């Protein structure tokens, strides 16, 4: 039973690590999209707000996962 618990812990750690990497990639992608939008002649403020909101949600989740 103890082996199963440690195996589950390892799997959970791998899953968390993978999740963190995916979130970091998504955060970088949103940063690029935000820069692109802001570099347009007339940036759409609603798009900018939504991109910033998504980035913040990802940042919050990354911090939560990092402290877990």
CORZILIN-V406106 format. One record per pair of residues at least 12 apart in sequence whose ideal C-beta (glycine too) atoms are under 6 Angstrom apart, sorted by the first residue. I is the first residue (numbers start at 1). J is the second residue. Records with the same first field share a line. If there is no record, write none. Layout:
BEGIN
I=J, J
END
This chain:
BEGIN
16=65
20=65
23=58, 62
26=58
27=55, 58
30=51, 54, 55
33=51
34=51
END
